[in-house]
Amino acid sequence: MLFDYTIKYRQEIVVYTYTKTKNDLNKENHGFYLSDIVDVFDDPHLIEFYDAAHSSLDEDRYITLGCFHDNLILFVVTTDMANGNTQIITTREATSKEQEAYYDHYRKSTNSGRN
């Protein structure tokens, strides 16, 4: 019998966690291991916002749009755990609309959208 376990990555002061089962399922369903995408949180232009549609009284969820490996925009869902860690729930490649939102934000944050 296989048991889920939590893998922890320390990146600055944030600990990202996920289960082995979720890690494997995400690779199967979306093409990414959760264990491979933590660098997306280092993107200085990432967008993070509260996901009211999928949050509940028991769990707040957040969506992050960030650049991965300098050319791929990812959509990442996380939640804050009671122990202070951030659990990665799922990740996938961002849709074209989500990518557009990311690049609009990027242009505004770097002032490259000004005339």
PyMOL commands that set and color helices and strands:
alter all, ss='L'
color gray80, all
select helices_A, chain A and resi 20-30+34-36+38-42+96-110
alter helices_A, ss='H'
color red, helices_A
select strands_A, chain A and resi 6-11+14-19+47-50+61-68+72-80+86-93
alter strands_A, ss='S'
color yellow, strands_A
deselect
rebuild
show_as cartoon
